[in-house]
Amino acid sequence: QKEVEQNSGPLSVPEGAIASLNCTYSDRGSQSFFWYRQYSGKSPELIMFIYSNGDKEDGRFTAQLNKASQYVSLLIRDSQPSDSATYLCAVKWYKLSFGAGTTVTVRA
Amino acid sequence: KAGVTQTPRYLIKTRGQQVTLSCSPISGHRSVSWYQQTPGQGLQFLFEYFSETQRNKGNFPGRFSGRQFSNSRSEMNVSTLELGDSALYLCASSLEADYNEQFFGPGTRLTVL
């Protein structure tokens, strides 16, 4: 079983819609959870992190964490073409473990 | 403030050779982590250094090693290169160990022929 699994994608959404990305993790000792965005040919950049159960909002992005279900999600509201990228879920215990990523395409 | 820098950006080596990659963290950052990114395995953690000490290590063979200097700059070395070592090697820095925000450098693209 992989440590971090993401919905495989690719995910295509129209401009202005909500993109929903899901991630599950296997290690119950994980303490911090991250979402990174990676544009093609670029390095990952941190969008947001969450470590408490519930929702955390930052602009158009909302991260949701449910430790009991070992589940993390990211919602992108009012999706823009500039949001087209691969989104990586990462989970930290003693090291940062990444999912394979979900590629999102926002159609204009 | 300058970001994380990595040198060289591109490297071509042949099997059996060794390679050294360099990473300069953001000024003031003391923790450096290294990752390998490949299409098949994704982003995988190699090791983390803080105050010149390796704190954590991922599941990579002993051919992969690293070190950190007193100015927080870090190097990683891969000996006896194999074709499967072809990858993008990313360095990330953070203020302190276990700090949540890690900032990635542009990476070094290593091709092993």
Interface residues (C-beta under 8 A of the other chain):
Chain A: S32 F34 K42 S43 P44 E45 L46 F49 Y51 L88 A90 K92 Y94 K95 L96 S97 F98 G99 A100 G101
Chain B: S33 Y35 G42 L43 Q44 F45 E48 N56 G58 L90 N100 E101 Q102 F103 F104 G105 P106 G107
